[in-house]
Amino acid sequence: MLDLFSDEAPWSEPLAEGAVILRRRARADAPLLLTALEEIAAQSPFQHYITPGGHQMSVAMTHCGDLRWASDSRGYHYHDHDGTHWPPMPDHFRTLAVAAAEQAGFSHFTPDTCLINRYTPGAKLTLHQDKDEKDLRQPIVSVSLGLPAVFLFGGFTRADATQRVLLEHGDMVVWGGVSRLRFHGIQPVKPGIHPLAGPFRYNLTFRRAR
């Protein structure tokens, strides 16, 4: 496991064509990200959505940015403000996401929403594609904070073989181009206590939704 307090510099780890892990890329930003995350959750509390099939997701979610993602009987979708309030995307969130995308080879990323997942021990995210965004030329940028988790990165059908990669505090993953619609997920998070995030894993995913 990576040492949270190690001075080892960030590095890039290829995952597939158009996909890369940026190890430790967000580690220095983590305290500021977690503070902002608490402020976002105070305005827009975490909640467990119900899938179209009627099951409650084990992952709790909140959002910031121009659009909000939702899951209900109609399926998965984004929507504009509906009279309720949710927070704008902090400038330092956007700056980090744009810089990481550029480092991964996507120089024109313009995120308009950030989905924030909170994992408790046992929470997981089954294999899925991020395909509800209108412009699939824009990548997905993901930030891992807190407890480690095993990231599943598969192919273009759910039955394809998956890579299993440990993601730790401060790691970022960027995927787009030919890999934009690859299936991916998170295995159940194991119990633990992180020095900054306590008993949680947080994941920020930046998208261009419209």
C-alpha positions as CSV (number, residue, x, y, z in Angstrom):
1,M,0.0,0.0,0.0
2,L,1.2,3.5,-0.8
3,D,2.5,5.5,2.2
4,L,0.3,8.6,2.6
5,F,3.2,10.6,3.8
6,S,5.9,9.4,1.3
7,D,7.7,12.0,-0.7
8,E,7.6,9.9,-3.8
9,A,6.5,12.0,-6.8
10,P,3.4,11.3,-8.8
11,W,3.7,9.1,-11.9
12,S,1.6,7.9,-14.8
13,E,0.5,4.3,-15.3
14,P,-1.1,3.3,-18.6
15,L,-4.3,1.4,-18.3
16,A,-5.5,1.0,-21.9
17,E,-5.4,3.1,-25.1
18,G,-7.0,6.5,-24.0
19,A,-6.9,5.5,-20.3
20,V,-4.3,6.2,-17.7
21,I,-3.9,6.2,-13.9
22,L,-2.2,9.3,-12.5
23,R,-0.8,8.0,-9.3
24,R,-0.8,10.4,-6.4
25,R,-1.8,13.2,-8.8
26,A,-4.3,14.7,-6.3
27,R,-2.6,13.9,-3.1
28,A,-1.3,17.4,-2.4
29,D,-4.8,18.8,-3.2
30,A,-6.6,16.3,-1.0
31,P,-7.0,18.4,2.2
32,L,-8.6,21.2,0.2
33,L,-10.7,18.8,-1.8
34,L,-12.0,17.1,1.3
35,T,-12.8,20.5,3.0
36,A,-14.8,21.6,-0.1
37,L,-16.5,18.2,-0.2
38,E,-17.8,18.7,3.3
39,E,-19.2,22.1,2.4
40,I,-20.9,20.7,-0.7
41,A,-22.4,17.9,1.3
42,A,-23.7,20.4,3.9
43,Q,-25.7,22.1,1.1
44,S,-26.6,19.0,-0.8
45,P,-26.5,16.0,1.5
46,F,-25.4,12.5,0.4
47,Q,-28.2,10.2,-0.6
48,H,-28.7,6.6,-1.7
49,Y,-30.4,6.5,-5.1
50,I,-32.8,3.8,-6.2
51,T,-31.8,2.0,-9.5
52,P,-34.3,1.6,-12.3
53,G,-34.7,-2.0,-11.1
54,G,-35.8,-0.9,-7.7
55,H,-32.6,-1.6,-5.7
56,Q,-31.0,0.9,-3.4
57,M,-27.4,1.8,-4.3
58,S,-24.9,1.0,-1.6
59,V,-22.9,4.1,-2.6
60,A,-24.2,7.5,-1.3
61,M,-24.0,10.4,-3.8
62,T,-24.0,14.1,-4.0
63,H,-23.1,16.6,-6.7
64,C,-21.8,20.0,-7.7
65,G,-21.8,21.9,-10.9
66,D,-24.4,22.9,-13.5
67,L,-26.2,19.6,-13.8
68,R,-27.3,16.9,-11.4
69,W,-27.3,13.1,-12.1
70,A,-30.2,11.0,-10.9
71,S,-31.4,7.5,-10.9
72,D,-35.1,6.6,-10.7
73,S,-37.8,4.5,-12.5
74,R,-37.1,6.4,-15.7
75,G,-33.5,5.3,-15.8
76,Y,-30.2,7.2,-15.3
77,H,-30.2,10.9,-16.4
78,Y,-29.0,14.4,-15.8
79,H,-31.2,17.3,-15.1
80,D,-31.0,21.1,-14.6
81,H,-32.0,22.9,-11.3
82,D,-35.5,22.0,-10.4
83,G,-36.2,24.5,-7.7
84,T,-33.8,22.9,-5.2
85,H,-30.3,24.1,-4.7
86,W,-27.0,22.3,-5.2
87,P,-23.6,23.8,-5.1
88,P,-21.5,25.2,-8.0
89,M,-18.3,23.4,-8.8
90,P,-15.4,24.9,-6.9
91,D,-12.8,26.5,-9.1
92,H,-10.0,24.3,-7.7
93,F,-12.1,21.2,-8.6
94,R,-12.3,22.3,-12.2
95,T,-8.7,23.3,-12.3
96,L,-7.5,19.9,-11.1
97,A,-9.8,18.0,-13.5
98,V,-8.8,20.1,-16.5
99,A,-5.1,19.8,-15.7
100,A,-5.3,16.0,-15.3
101,A,-7.2,15.6,-18.5
102,E,-4.6,17.6,-20.3
103,Q,-1.8,15.4,-18.8
104,A,-3.7,12.4,-20.1
105,G,-3.9,13.8,-23.6
106,F,-7.3,15.4,-23.6
107,S,-6.6,19.1,-24.0
108,H,-10.1,20.5,-24.4
109,F,-11.9,19.0,-21.4
110,T,-14.6,21.4,-20.1
111,P,-16.4,19.7,-17.1
112,D,-19.8,21.0,-16.1
113,T,-20.6,18.5,-13.4
114,C,-19.0,16.5,-10.6
115,L,-20.5,13.4,-9.1
116,I,-19.3,12.6,-5.6
117,N,-19.6,9.1,-4.3
118,R,-19.1,8.1,-0.7
119,Y,-18.2,4.5,0.0
120,T,-18.6,2.9,3.4
121,P,-17.1,-0.6,4.0
122,G,-18.9,-3.1,1.8
123,A,-20.2,-0.4,-0.6
124,K,-19.5,-1.1,-4.3
125,L,-20.3,0.0,-7.8
126,T,-21.2,-2.7,-10.3
127,L,-19.8,-2.7,-13.8
128,H,-21.4,0.1,-15.9
129,Q,-20.7,2.5,-18.7
130,D,-20.8,6.3,-18.4
131,K,-23.0,6.9,-21.5
132,D,-25.6,9.5,-20.4
133,E,-23.4,12.5,-21.4
134,K,-24.1,14.2,-24.7
135,D,-20.6,14.7,-25.9
136,L,-18.7,11.4,-25.6
137,R,-15.6,13.0,-27.1
138,Q,-15.0,14.4,-23.6
139,P,-13.2,12.1,-21.1
140,I,-14.1,11.1,-17.6
141,V,-11.8,12.3,-14.9
142,S,-11.9,10.5,-11.5
143,V,-10.3,11.3,-8.2
144,S,-9.9,8.8,-5.3
145,L,-9.7,10.0,-1.7
146,G,-9.6,8.1,1.5
147,L,-9.7,4.4,1.8
148,P,-8.3,2.3,-1.0
149,A,-10.5,0.3,-3.4
150,V,-10.1,-2.1,-6.3
151,F,-11.1,-0.5,-9.6
152,L,-12.5,-2.7,-12.2
153,F,-11.8,-1.6,-15.8
154,G,-13.3,-3.8,-18.5
155,G,-14.1,-3.9,-22.1
156,F,-17.1,-2.8,-24.2
157,T,-19.5,-5.5,-23.0
158,R,-20.3,-6.5,-19.4
159,A,-19.0,-10.0,-20.1
160,D,-15.5,-8.8,-21.2
161,A,-12.5,-9.5,-19.0
162,T,-11.7,-6.8,-16.4
163,Q,-8.5,-5.5,-15.1
164,R,-8.4,-5.1,-11.3
165,V,-6.3,-2.2,-10.1
166,L,-5.8,-0.9,-6.6
167,L,-6.6,2.8,-6.3
168,E,-5.4,4.7,-3.3
169,H,-5.7,8.2,-1.8
170,G,-4.8,10.8,-4.3
171,D,-4.9,8.6,-7.4
172,M,-6.6,9.9,-10.5
173,V,-7.9,7.9,-13.5
174,V,-8.7,9.5,-16.8
175,W,-10.3,7.7,-19.7
176,G,-11.7,8.8,-23.0
177,G,-11.2,8.4,-26.8
178,V,-11.5,4.8,-27.8
179,S,-11.8,3.8,-24.1
180,R,-14.6,6.2,-23.3
181,L,-17.3,3.6,-23.1
182,R,-15.5,0.8,-21.4
183,F,-17.3,-0.8,-18.5
184,H,-15.9,-0.1,-15.1
185,G,-16.8,-0.4,-11.4
186,I,-15.5,-0.7,-7.8
187,Q,-15.2,-3.9,-5.7
188,P,-16.6,-3.8,-2.2
189,V,-14.5,-1.4,-0.1
190,K,-12.8,-3.0,2.9
191,P,-13.0,-1.6,6.4
192,G,-10.4,0.9,7.6
193,I,-9.7,4.3,8.9
194,H,-7.9,6.9,6.7
195,P,-6.0,9.7,8.4
196,L,-7.9,12.4,6.5
197,A,-11.2,10.7,5.4
198,G,-11.9,8.5,8.3
199,P,-14.0,5.3,7.5
200,F,-14.8,6.5,4.0
201,R,-13.7,6.3,0.4
202,Y,-14.7,9.3,-1.7
203,N,-14.6,9.4,-5.5
204,L,-15.1,12.6,-7.5
205,T,-15.9,12.1,-11.2
206,F,-15.8,15.0,-13.5
207,R,-17.9,15.0,-16.7
208,R,-19.1,17.1,-19.5
209,A,-22.8,16.2,-19.3
210,R,-24.3,18.5,-22.0
